[in-house]
Amino acid sequence: MQGPGRPEREVPQGGGVARGDLSEATPADLSDQLGRPLPDVEEWLARLESVELTALADNGCIRPAPPAIAVQRLIDLRLRELREELQRVAAEQRVVESLLAERHAVRAAADDMSERPAIERVEGTPNVRAVIDELTFFTRQEGLTTQPHGALSAASIEASRPLDARILRRGIQMRTIMRSAAVEDGPTLAYLQEISAMGAEIRISDKPLERMLVFDRAAALTPIDPQNPRLGALVIREAGLVANLVSLFERMWSDSVDLREAVAARQGTGAALTGIERKVLTTMYQAEKDESGAREVGVSVRTYRKYVADLMQRLGATNRFQAALLARDHGWI
């Protein structure tokens, strides 16, 4: 199967690639190694560079991206292509509209052609999650959410992950406001950064928030009792009430700050980093192994790993690749 960034013509097996060290090479070197005309090689390299699988080194040679980063970039590229294809097919075939029509027909038959109430009381966490799942499935444009308590439980994260991923992969705008406690809780922050990387817009507020979920500005959920969320939720479809909730959300949104800004404020701007710490951060993103990273920085492997562990803790990262990305986002490197 033709993968992203892969030249259309196959490279012959048994060529010079396996025997040569092509960690860095010029186009001419690659042409000699592969036994292919230089224009072909230059065309392939241009395609690889367009998807950030290669880069130009300081010495003028072509440097391939580390395998872990290359795989992640190819995955991101393929997911983007699949999302665009799904959006195109859905737009052409009006898939969502047909599902909505089918749902309306089924409900009309089951409820004797009566409409859902303007305000519906749904009790119990499982029933509320079922309603959220249904509303999420039929959302077409926008989802708005607030979380007054900031930190999320492990169960809440696991329940939200497939729903959030479903919305974001369909290209639907997702905006969420969290309390400042979210950036203090490791699992919550990691999850927010995860969905933010998928396209969600996350803001942090240090002011009290009203709990709500709004779907396409047509339906909303608020707790029956804000002090006891487990009691259940009110499902609101009355247009005037939903519009008021959206206005309240927009005011809370304007009073909050972007997730990256909140994280940077909590962890500092990176000005206190030493020169060697900046080098370690750079190698964490580029080097494939600790040994090569330590050699490039000029320290022992043990010292290098100590720097890595300390920087990951300061960044609140769960792995090295995430730490490197966060450091770059904060302007540390």
C-alpha positions as CSV (number, residue, x, y, z in Angstrom):
1,M,0.0,0.0,0.0
2,Q,1.3,3.4,-0.9
3,G,2.1,5.3,2.4
4,P,2.3,9.0,2.9
5,G,5.5,10.6,1.7
6,R,6.7,7.3,0.0
7,P,8.0,7.6,-3.6
8,E,5.7,6.0,-6.1
9,R,8.5,3.9,-7.6
10,E,10.0,1.1,-5.5
11,V,13.6,1.2,-4.5
12,P,15.4,-1.9,-5.7
13,Q,16.2,-4.5,-3.0
14,G,19.8,-5.4,-2.4
15,G,21.0,-1.9,-3.3
16,G,23.6,0.1,-1.4
17,V,21.3,1.4,1.3
18,A,21.7,-1.5,3.6
19,R,25.5,-1.4,3.3
20,G,26.0,2.4,3.7
21,D,25.5,4.6,6.6
22,L,22.9,7.1,5.5
23,S,22.2,8.8,8.8
24,E,23.4,11.9,6.9
25,A,24.0,12.1,3.2
26,T,23.8,14.5,0.3
27,P,21.4,13.9,-2.6
28,A,24.4,12.9,-4.7
29,D,25.4,10.3,-2.1
30,L,22.0,8.9,-2.1
31,S,21.8,8.8,-5.9
32,D,25.1,6.7,-5.9
33,Q,23.9,4.4,-3.1
34,L,20.5,3.7,-4.6
35,G,21.7,3.6,-8.2
36,R,19.0,6.0,-9.3
37,P,19.2,9.3,-11.2
38,L,19.8,12.4,-9.1
39,P,16.5,14.1,-10.3
40,D,14.5,11.1,-9.0
41,V,16.3,11.2,-5.6
42,E,15.7,15.0,-5.3
43,E,12.0,14.5,-6.1
44,W,11.7,11.8,-3.3
45,L,13.6,14.0,-0.8
46,A,11.3,16.9,-1.6
47,R,8.3,14.7,-0.8
48,L,9.9,13.5,2.5
49,E,10.7,17.0,3.5
50,S,7.2,18.2,2.8
51,V,5.9,15.8,5.5
52,E,8.8,16.6,7.8
53,L,10.5,13.2,7.6
54,T,13.8,14.7,6.7
55,A,15.6,17.9,7.4
56,L,18.7,19.8,6.2
57,A,21.6,19.5,8.6
58,D,24.1,22.3,9.3
59,N,26.7,20.6,7.1
60,G,24.3,20.6,4.1
61,C,23.5,16.9,4.3
62,I,20.0,15.4,4.5
63,R,19.2,14.1,8.0
64,P,16.2,11.7,8.5
65,A,13.8,12.2,11.4
66,P,14.3,9.8,14.3
67,P,12.1,6.7,13.8
68,A,9.7,7.5,16.7
69,I,9.1,11.0,15.5
70,A,8.8,9.8,11.8
71,V,6.1,7.2,12.8
72,Q,4.1,9.8,14.8
73,R,4.2,12.3,11.9
74,L,3.1,9.6,9.4
75,I,0.2,8.6,11.8
76,D,-0.8,12.3,12.2
77,L,-0.7,12.7,8.4
78,R,-2.8,9.6,7.8
79,L,-5.4,10.6,10.4
80,R,-5.7,14.0,8.8
81,E,-6.2,12.4,5.4
82,L,-8.8,10.0,6.8
83,R,-10.7,12.8,8.6
84,E,-10.8,14.9,5.5
85,E,-12.1,11.9,3.5
86,L,-14.8,11.2,6.1
87,Q,-15.8,14.9,6.0
88,R,-16.0,14.8,2.2
89,V,-18.1,11.6,2.1
90,A,-20.4,12.8,4.9
91,A,-20.9,16.1,3.0
92,E,-21.6,14.4,-0.3
93,Q,-23.9,11.7,1.1
94,R,-25.5,13.8,3.9
95,V,-24.9,10.9,6.3
96,V,-25.5,12.9,9.4
97,E,-28.8,14.3,8.1
98,S,-30.0,10.9,7.2
99,L,-29.2,9.6,10.7
100,L,-31.0,12.5,12.2
101,A,-34.1,11.8,10.1
102,E,-34.0,8.1,11.0
103,R,-33.7,9.0,14.7
104,H,-36.7,11.4,14.5
105,A,-38.8,8.7,12.7
106,V,-38.0,6.1,15.4
107,R,-38.7,8.5,18.2
108,A,-42.0,9.6,16.6
109,A,-43.2,6.0,16.3
110,A,-42.1,5.1,19.9
111,D,-43.5,8.3,21.5
112,D,-46.7,8.3,19.4
113,M,-45.5,11.2,17.3
114,S,-44.8,13.4,20.4
115,E,-41.7,15.6,20.7
116,R,-39.2,15.4,23.5
117,P,-39.9,17.8,26.4
118,A,-38.3,21.2,26.5
119,I,-36.7,20.2,29.9
120,E,-36.1,16.6,30.8
121,R,-34.8,15.2,34.1
122,V,-32.3,12.4,33.8
123,E,-31.3,10.7,37.0
124,G,-28.2,8.6,37.7
125,T,-24.7,8.8,36.3
126,P,-25.1,5.9,33.8
127,N,-28.3,7.4,32.3
128,V,-26.6,10.9,32.1
129,R,-23.6,9.3,30.2
130,A,-26.0,7.6,27.8
131,V,-27.7,10.9,27.0
132,I,-24.3,12.6,26.5
133,D,-23.2,9.8,24.2
134,E,-26.3,10.2,22.1
135,L,-26.0,14.0,21.9
136,T,-22.3,13.7,21.1
137,F,-23.0,11.3,18.3
138,F,-25.5,13.6,16.6
139,T,-23.4,16.8,17.1
140,R,-22.5,18.4,13.8
141,Q,-20.8,21.7,14.5
142,E,-19.8,22.6,18.0
143,G,-19.5,21.2,21.6
144,L,-19.1,23.5,24.6
145,T,-18.1,22.2,28.0
146,T,-17.2,23.5,31.5
147,Q,-15.7,21.7,34.4
148,P,-16.1,23.5,37.8
149,H,-13.9,21.1,39.8
150,G,-10.9,21.2,37.5
151,A,-9.3,17.8,38.2
152,L,-11.0,14.8,36.5
153,S,-11.3,11.4,38.0
154,A,-9.8,8.4,36.1
155,A,-13.3,7.1,35.4
156,S,-14.4,10.5,34.0
157,I,-11.3,10.6,31.7
158,E,-11.9,7.1,30.4
159,A,-15.6,7.8,29.8
160,S,-14.8,11.1,28.0
161,R,-11.9,9.9,25.9
162,P,-13.9,8.1,23.2
163,L,-16.6,10.8,23.1
164,D,-14.1,13.6,22.7
165,A,-12.1,11.7,20.1
166,R,-15.3,11.0,18.1
167,I,-16.1,14.7,18.0
168,L,-12.6,15.9,17.1
169,R,-12.0,13.3,14.4
170,R,-15.2,14.5,12.7
171,G,-13.8,18.0,12.6
172,I,-16.3,19.4,15.0
173,Q,-15.2,22.4,17.1
174,M,-14.8,21.6,20.7
175,R,-14.3,24.3,23.4
176,T,-13.8,23.4,27.1
177,I,-13.2,25.6,30.2
178,M,-11.5,24.0,33.2
179,R,-10.7,25.4,36.6
180,S,-7.1,26.1,37.4
181,A,-6.8,22.9,39.5
182,A,-6.7,21.1,36.1
183,V,-3.0,22.2,35.5
184,E,-2.1,21.0,39.0
185,D,-3.3,17.4,38.5
186,G,-1.0,15.3,36.3
187,P,-3.5,12.9,34.8
188,T,-6.0,15.7,34.0
189,L,-3.3,17.9,32.5
190,A,-2.0,15.0,30.4
191,Y,-5.5,14.3,29.1
192,L,-6.2,18.0,28.3
193,Q,-2.9,18.1,26.4
194,E,-3.9,14.9,24.5
195,I,-7.2,16.3,23.2
196,S,-5.7,19.7,22.6
197,A,-3.2,18.1,20.3
198,M,-6.2,16.6,18.5
199,G,-7.8,20.0,17.9
200,A,-9.7,20.8,21.1
201,E,-9.6,24.4,22.4
202,I,-8.9,24.4,26.1
203,R,-9.0,27.3,28.5
204,I,-8.3,27.6,32.2
205,S,-10.2,29.9,34.6
206,D,-9.4,30.8,38.2
207,K,-13.0,32.0,38.7
208,P,-16.1,29.9,39.7
209,L,-17.7,28.0,36.7
210,E,-21.2,26.8,36.1
211,R,-21.3,23.2,35.0
212,M,-22.8,22.7,31.5
213,L,-22.5,20.9,28.2
214,V,-24.0,22.5,25.1
215,F,-24.4,20.6,21.8
216,D,-24.8,22.6,18.6
217,R,-26.4,25.4,20.6
218,A,-29.6,23.3,20.4
219,A,-29.4,21.2,23.5
220,A,-27.7,21.5,26.9
221,L,-27.1,19.6,30.1
222,T,-26.8,21.1,33.5
223,P,-26.7,19.3,36.9
224,I,-30.0,18.9,38.8
225,D,-28.0,19.8,42.0
226,P,-24.6,21.5,41.4
227,Q,-23.5,20.3,44.8
228,N,-24.3,16.7,44.0
229,P,-23.6,16.0,40.3
230,R,-24.2,12.3,40.7
231,L,-27.9,13.0,41.3
232,G,-28.4,13.5,37.6
233,A,-28.8,16.2,34.9
234,L,-31.4,18.4,33.3
235,V,-31.5,18.1,29.5
236,I,-32.6,21.5,28.1
237,R,-33.9,21.9,24.6
238,E,-35.8,25.1,25.1
239,A,-34.2,27.6,22.6
240,G,-34.3,30.6,24.9
241,L,-32.7,28.8,27.9
242,V,-30.0,27.2,25.7
243,A,-29.2,30.7,24.3
244,N,-28.8,32.0,27.8
245,L,-26.4,29.2,28.7
246,V,-24.4,29.8,25.6
247,S,-24.1,33.5,26.6
248,L,-22.9,32.5,30.0
249,F,-20.4,30.2,28.5
250,E,-19.0,32.9,26.3
251,R,-18.6,35.2,29.3
252,M,-16.7,32.5,31.2
253,W,-14.6,31.8,28.0
254,S,-13.6,35.5,27.7
255,D,-12.5,35.5,31.4
256,S,-10.2,32.4,31.0
257,V,-6.7,31.9,29.5
258,D,-5.4,29.3,27.0
259,L,-4.2,26.0,28.4
260,R,-0.6,26.6,27.2
261,E,-0.5,30.0,28.7
262,A,-1.8,28.6,32.0
263,V,0.8,25.8,32.0
264,A,3.6,28.2,31.1
265,A,2.6,30.6,34.0
266,R,2.6,27.7,36.4
267,Q,5.9,26.3,35.3
268,G,7.7,29.5,34.4
269,T,8.8,30.7,31.0
270,G,12.0,28.6,30.9
271,A,14.2,31.6,31.5
272,A,15.8,29.8,34.5
273,L,16.9,26.9,32.3
274,T,20.7,26.4,32.0
275,G,22.4,26.0,28.7
276,I,23.0,22.3,29.3
277,E,19.3,21.9,30.1
278,R,18.3,23.5,26.8
279,K,20.7,21.1,25.0
280,V,19.2,18.1,26.8
281,L,15.7,19.3,25.7
282,T,16.8,19.5,22.1
283,T,18.4,16.1,22.1
284,M,15.3,14.6,23.7
285,Y,13.4,15.6,20.5
286,Q,16.2,14.6,18.1
287,A,18.3,11.8,19.6
288,E,17.1,8.2,19.3
289,K,19.1,6.9,22.3
290,D,20.3,8.2,25.6
291,E,23.8,7.3,24.7
292,S,23.8,9.5,21.6
293,G,22.0,12.3,23.5
294,A,24.5,12.2,26.3
295,R,27.4,12.3,23.8
296,E,26.0,15.3,22.0
297,V,25.4,17.2,25.2
298,G,28.8,16.2,26.6
299,V,27.8,14.4,29.8
300,S,27.6,10.9,31.1
301,V,24.5,8.8,30.3
302,R,23.7,8.7,34.0
303,T,23.8,12.5,34.3
304,Y,21.9,12.9,31.0
305,R,19.1,10.7,32.3
306,K,19.0,12.7,35.6
307,Y,18.5,15.9,33.5
308,V,15.8,14.2,31.5
309,A,13.9,13.0,34.6
310,D,14.0,16.5,36.2
311,L,12.9,18.3,33.0
312,M,10.0,15.9,32.5
313,Q,8.8,16.5,36.1
314,R,9.0,20.3,35.6
315,L,7.0,20.0,32.4
316,G,4.4,17.6,33.8
317,A,5.1,15.3,30.8
318,T,4.3,11.5,30.9
319,N,7.0,10.6,28.3
320,R,10.0,12.2,26.6
321,F,8.4,12.9,23.3
322,Q,5.6,14.8,25.0
323,A,8.2,16.7,27.2
324,A,10.0,17.8,24.0
325,L,6.8,19.0,22.4
326,L,5.7,20.9,25.6
327,A,9.1,22.5,25.9
328,R,8.9,23.7,22.3
329,D,5.4,25.0,22.8
330,H,6.5,27.0,25.9
331,G,9.4,28.5,23.9
332,W,12.0,26.7,26.0
333,I,13.8,25.4,22.9
